[in-house]
Amino acid sequence: MISDGRHIGQKPCLVWFRKDLRLRDQPALHAALLAKRPVLPVFVWDCEEGGRWAPGAASRWWLYQSLRSLEKDISCLGGSLIFAKGRAADLIPQIALEYGSDKVLYGRAYDPPGLATQEAVEDALDQHGVVTESFNASLLQEPWESKNVSGKPFQVFTPFWRKSRQFIYREPASYDPRKLSFSPSSPSSLSLDELDLLPAHSWYQKLENHWTVTEDAAHDQLARTVSEVTHSYAHQRNIPSVEGTSRLSPYLAWGQISPRQVSQAVLQGESRDGRRGENKFLTEIGWREFSYHLLYHFPQIPDEPLRSKYASFPWLKDPDSLKRWRFGNTGYPMVDAGMRQLYETGWMHNRVRMVVASFLVKHLLISWSEGARWFWNTLVDADLASNTQGWQWAAGCGADAAPYFRIFNPITQGEKFDAKGRYAKHWIPALENLPSKWVFRPWETPSEVLSESGMRLDDNYPRPCVDHSHARARALEALASLKKI
């Protein structure tokens, strides 16, 4: 509703939306409601904020859809979401002064670019006498709340989660968004389209076939997760051909849903089912928390390996192999299916993410940073903390990382986790009629079987771009050379 009689004469609270694009369990909105102040909702597209880690193409598409949904939801409550484009440190004070707001409320950032913007906005507002108040809107805990016995940041997940697991019981803020009041806004606000969020390349248009980007869709997905996923998650999460994971990650990345809401729903589901004990699904939420813990305490890691010795690792410059990997033409079906799924949907199954990452950094000997950059541009759930942690884990150069000598075999990974080849065949049509025995090693298939299946190597599917045994030996040799430095 527009500001009613309760708020006559009350100055509005400017609520600066960032990566908390929702109306429920939104701490800044809750604070304005408790203060009985009208809300002035604002989103600023500060396209310079991230520098080289500004949102990639898929993220920009998701952000556009998120803002369109949020704008509609706020409009249904009688308010208007103000859009602005430019430097947040200039625009937030300008909007606050224009509307007579003496207080700005917002969710905290934990990534280096977001923190820098936040500090600049706070300094600018302070110069105008405008009060700021920030909240944890995106994590179960603050990254500084858990420390090891020496008082230092954790670098191993298990003890981190052992100490941090207590925070899964923090409940979402309980309030009715329909009770929010909004300050009348000027028609001078930019339109959503004027932010120029959508990428120039038409690739993003196919994403609309795979995702519904609304706050309600996030809660529908959470309900499916609780009823269909969590009870079997430990057993099915590694099988890419089934819906065994939550697909909540992009909704968490831009804040259509909060980790508090997810944890509470899962715990309530456990209680109803009479189950107790360690929940494997919530452990994945823990990995997200751990990633933010690392990024906050080691802000250099998006660009540098946490383990400094890996800075001199002898990575190869191989543009042709990198292109084959990006577009799913390596000749290894488990890798190619994953990369094609990514390019088609903006998402990839987590088990397959590990396989494709290992293949890039170990079979092709191409730097993890190249993989991180491609994922950053093509994943709808691209998140600087999780993306960095995942790639450094695969490359053996981060915290709690898989040792570099652990080299996933893309053939046996496929045979183990996609035994009948359903996932691979879905994303690689050339494999459709190939017997499951040969799906993950088509180059070894007898010629008569290939002919009967309609598969033509080097025509409708490539041969391997690198021999597995040779690649493994080369990777171990590279690791050995690093140890001598």
N, C-alpha and C positions, 0 to 999 in steps of 0.2 A: 504494500500500500504506500501511497505518497504520505509524507509526514502529516500526522493527524494532530488533534488538539493537544495531545500529551507532549508534543515536541515543539509547540509554538515558542519561538524565541531561542530555541536550542541550536547551537552551532553544529553543523554536521561533522561526523567523523569521516575523514577520507579513508576508505579501505582500498589499499593498493594491492590488487591481485597480481600474483607472480606465478608460482607453480602450485597453486592451490585453487584451481578453477572449479569450485563447487560451492554450494550453499549450505550443505550439511557438514557438521564437524569442521567448520571453518572458524578458527579461533578469533580472527579479527572481527568477523561478523558477530560472533557471540559476545565479544567485549563491547561492541557498540550497542547490542541489544541490552546487555546488563546495565550499561550507562544510560539507557533510555534516550539515546541520541539517534537522529536520522543518519542514514548511511549515504555516502557519496562514493559509489563504486567506480574505480579507475583501473584501466590497463594501459600500460605504456610499452610500446614496442621499441625497445632500445636496441636497435640492430647492431650497434657497436659493442654491446656489453660483453659478448662471449669472445671477441677477437677471433682467433682461428678456430675456436670452439663455439662459435655462434650456432644456433640450431640448424641442423642439416635439412635436406629436402623433405624427408618423410616426417620429421618432427614439426616442420613448419606447416605441413598439411594437417597434421594432428592438432597443432595449436589453433589453426584457423577454424577447424571443426569444433574444437572445444569452446572457443570464444563465441562462435555463432550460437552454440547451445546455451552457454552461460548468459549471453545477451538476451536470448528468448526467455530463459527462466527468470531473470531479473525483471524483464518487462511484464511477465505474468503476475509479478508481485507489485507492479505499479512503479517500478524504478527504471532508470536508464543507465546502462554501462557506458561510461565515457572512454573513448579510445583516443590515444595520443601517440605520436611517433616522433622519436628523437631522444635526446639525452635525458634519462630519468631524473638526474640531479637538477636539471633545469625545469623540467615540466611538472614534476610533483609539487614543488613549492609554488609554481605559477598557478596551478589548478587550485591548490589549497587556499591561496590568497584570493583568487577570483571568486570562490564560493564561500569565503568566510570561515573556512575550517581551521580550527586551532589544534587539531590532533590528527595524526596519521597513524593508522594501524596496518600491519602487514605481517606476512609469514617470512621467517628468516631464511636466508640462503646459506649454503655451506660450501659451495664451490668457489674457487678463487675469483672468477669474473663476477659472480653474483654478490659475493662479499664486498668487493671493491665498489660496485654500484650502490649497495646498501649503505656503506659508510659515507659515500659522496652525498647521497640523498639526506642522510641524517645530519651531516654537517651543514648542508644548504638550508634545511628546515630549521635547524638550531639558530642560524643567523637571522631568521625571520620570527623567532620566538614561537615556532610551531612545535608542539610536543610530539614525540614519536614513541610508539610502543610496538615491540615485535613479539612474535609467537612462534613456537614450533608447530608448523602446520604439515610437515611432510615426513617425520620420523617418529619412531616409538620413543626415542631418547635423544638427548643432545649428544653430539659426538664426543664431548668432553666428560660425560657423566661416568663412563667406565674406563678405568685405568688398571694396569697390572700391579703386582705387588710392589714394584719399584716406583710406582707413580707415573709410569710412562705409557704411551699409547700401545695397545695390543698390536702384534703383527702376526698372530696365529689365531685362526677362527675359533677353535674349540674352547680355549679358556675365555675368549671374548664373549662367546655366546653363553657359556656357563654363568658368567657374571651378569650378562645383559638380559638373559631370558626373563628375568623378573618384570621387565618393562612391557611384556606382552599383555599384562593385565591392566594397563592404563586404559581407561574407558574414553570413548568419544564424548565430546561436549554434547549435552542433551538440551536441545531447544527446538522450537518450531520455526523454520524459516519464514512461515507465513506471518509471523508476528513482527518481522523486520519492517522498519519504516525507511523510506528513501527520500533524500533531498531532491527537490526539483532541479533538473539540469538544463543547461543551455543547449540549443540546437546547433551550436558551433562545434560540437564534438565531431571528430572525424568518423567516417563510416568504417566498418570492419574492412571492407575491400580497399580502402585508402591506405591501410597499413602495408599493402603489398607483401603479404605473407606467403602466398602461394608461389611455388617455384616456377621458373620460366619453362622448364622441361615438362612436357605433358605426362611423363612417367607416373606422377602421383595419382592420376585420375583412376587408375586401376585399383587403388587402395580402397576406394569407396565400395567396391564389391565385397570387401572382407571385414569391414569394421563399421560399427555404429558408435559414434563418438559423442556420448552424452553422459551426464551424471547418472541418469536412470539406467542406461545401458551398463555402466560400471557395476551398479548394484544388482542388476539381473545376472551379470557374469559372476558376481560374488555368490549369489544364491545358487547358481549352477555348481560353483566350486564346492560349496558346503554340502550340497546334496549328492553330487556325482563324483567329485574328484578327491577330496581330502581323505576319505576312508580307504581309498586304493592308491593314493599318491605314491607311497613308497615302492609299490610294485609296478605301476604303470607309467611313472614319470619318464622312464627311459625308452619308451616305445613310441616312436614318432608317428606311427600310423593310426594311433588312437587319440582321442581327446582326453589325455591323461594329465594335462597341466591346466592352470587356471586362466592363462591369457590375460591376467590382470595387470601385467607389467606396464603397458602404455598408459593405462588409467592412473596408475600410481605415479608414473613419471611426470604427468602434467596435473595431477591432483584432482581428478574427477572423483577419486576415492582416497581415503587416508589409510595408512597402515593400522591405525587404531580401530577403524571400522572393520578392516579385514580380520584382525586378530580377535576382536570381540565376536564376530560372526562365527569364526572357526571354533572358538572355545565354547560358545553356546551350542554349536552343533555337536561337539564332543559330549557336552553335558547331557543333551537330549538322548544321544546314542548310548550313554553309559560308558563311554571310553575315557581313559585317563592316560597320562604319561607323555613322553616326548612326542610331539607332533612333527612329522617330517616336513609337512608343508610349511609350518611356521618357522622351521629352521631356514627355509629359503628366504623368508622375510628377514631372518637374522643375517643372512649373507648380504642383503641390501643394506642393512644397518652397518655391517662391518665395512662395506665399501665406502660409505659416507664417513665412517670413523677414520679410515685410511686417508681419504681425500682431504679431509679437514686438517689432519695433523701432518700430512705430507703433500702439500699443494702442488709440488713440482711433478707429481707422477703422471699427469696426462701427457707430458712431453718427455719425461725421463724415467728410466727404470728405477724402481725403488732400490733394488740391489745394484749399486753403482758399478760393479765390475762388468755388468752386462752392457754398459755403455760402449764398450769396445768390441762387442760381439761381431764376428765377421759376416754380417748380413750380405745377401746378394742383391744387386740391382738387376731385376729380370722383368721388364715391362710386359713381355709376351706371356710369361707364366702368370703374372699378376692379373692380367686381363682374362686369361682362361679361368682362373680361380673366381674372379668377380662374377662372371656370367655363367658359371656352372658348366665348363667345358674342359675339365681336367682329365676326363676319362675314368675317373673313380666315381661310380654312381652315388655312394653315400654322400660324398662331398658335393657333387653336382646337384643332387636333389635338394640339398639344403640351400645352396646358393640360388637355385632357381625359385625355391619357395620364398626366400628373402626378397628377391627382385620382383616377384609377383604380388606378395602380400604385405611386405614391410615387417615381417616377423619370421623367426625360425625357431624350431623346437630346440630346447636347451641342450639335450644330448648331442644333437647334430651341430650345435654351435661349438661344442668342444672338439668335435671331429674336424670341422672345417678350419678351426683356429689352429689346431695341432698340425694339420696338413700344410697350412701356409707357412708357419714358422719353422717347421721341421722337415717336411718333405721338399718344400720349395726354398727354404732358407731365406724367406723374405721377412723383413722386420714386422714385429707385432704392431708397430705404429701404423703401417699401411693397412692392416686389417682393422684396427681401431677406427681409422679415418673412414673406411668404406662402410663399416657398421654404423658409424655416426651419421652418415648421409642417407642410409637406406632403412634403418630400423625405426619403426614408429615408437618403440620404447627406448630409444636412445637416451641414455642417462650417463652423464660424465663419470660419476662415481662407479657405477656398475660396469660400464663399458671398459673403463681403464682397468679395474680390478680383474675383470674376466680375461682380458687380453694379456695382462702381465702374468696372470695365473698360467695361462696356456704356454707362455714363452719362458716360464721358469724364473722370471726376473722380478716378481712382486712378492707381496706378503703371503705366507701360507701357500706358496705356489707349487704346482706340480713340478717335480724336478725335470729339467730339460731332457734328461735321458729317457723319460717316460714318453715314448713315441706311439701314439695311437695308430694301429694298423687299420686303414680305411676299409679294407676288405672284410676283416673279421668283425669290425665294429658293425658293419652292415648286416653280416650274417647272424650276429648275436642279437641285435636290437630291431632288426627288420627281416626276420627269418624268411618270410614268404615274399619279401620284396614289395609289399603293398605301397609303402611310402615312396620308395625309389621309382616304382612304375607310375605312380600318380604324377610325379613331377618330370619324369623323363619318358615320354610316349614311346620312344624307340625300344624301350625295354618291355613293353606291355605283354608281348607274347613269348618272352624268353622264360624258360623254366627257372624256378627259384634257385636251383642249384647253381646257375650261372649268372644270376643277376648282378652280383658284385665282382665278377671277374669275366666280363664278356669277351675280353681278348683271348681267354683260354678256351672259349666255347668251341666245340667241334663245328667245322664249316657247315655240315649238313643241318645242324641244329640252328645255326645262325640263319641259314637260308630259309628254313621252315618258319622261323619266327619273324622274318622280314627285317631283321637287323643287319645293317651294312656298316661295318667298321670303317671309319674315315669318311663316311658319307652322312648317315643320320645319327651317328654317335662316334666321338673320337676315341682313339686309342689312348692309353695313359700318357700323360705329358712327362712323367718321370717314373722310373722303375722303383718300386717300394724298397727292395733290398738295398739298391744303390743309394736311395735317398736317406735311408736310415743310417747307413754307414757314413755318409757325408755329414749328416747332422751330428753324429757322435764325434767325428773328427773335428768339426767346428768347435764343439764343446771342449774337447781336449786342448785345442789351441788356445782357448780362452783361459784355461787353468794355468797355462804356462806364462801368461802375461803378469 
